[in-house]
């Protein structure tokens, strides 16, 4: 006979882990997007053709 409390607990652990990983990936994506926006703002007006004399 299958112990249903262990099965339910395993299922809960799986879904909790899946939710945590999804949230972490979302946070990483948002922070990366903000970082690229900041770098873009810093580099506005930068002329890459400038060379030392």
C-alpha positions in Angstrom: 0.0 0.0 0.0 1.3 3.5 -0.9 1.7 6.0 1.9 -0.3 8.9 0.6 1.3 11.5 3.0 4.7 10.9 1.4 3.3 11.2 -2.1 1.5 14.4 -1.3 4.7 15.8 0.4 6.8 14.9 -2.6 4.3 16.6 -4.9 4.3 19.7 -2.7 8.1 19.8 -2.7 8.2 19.5 -6.5 5.7 22.3 -7.1 7.4 24.5 -4.4 10.7 24.0 -6.1 9.3 24.7 -9.5 7.7 28.0 -8.3 11.0 29.0 -6.6 13.0 28.4 -9.7 10.5 30.2 -11.9 10.6 33.2 -9.6 14.4 33.2 -9.5 14.6 33.2 -13.3 12.1 36.0 -13.6 14.1 38.1 -11.1 17.3 37.5 -12.9 15.8 38.5 -16.2 14.3 41.7 -14.8 17.6 42.7 -13.1 19.6 42.0 -16.2 17.2 44.1 -18.3 17.6 47.0 -15.8 21.4 46.6 -15.9 21.5 46.8 -19.7 19.3 49.9 -19.6 21.8 51.6 -17.2 24.7 50.7 -19.4 22.9 52.0 -22.4 22.3 55.3 -20.6 25.9 55.6 -19.6 27.2 54.9 -23.2 24.8 57.4 -24.9 26.9 59.9 -26.8 30.1 57.7 -26.6 32.1 57.9 -29.9 33.9 54.7 -30.5 36.1 56.3 -33.2 38.0 58.4 -30.7 41.7 57.4 -30.8 44.6 58.6 -28.7 47.0 60.9 -30.6 
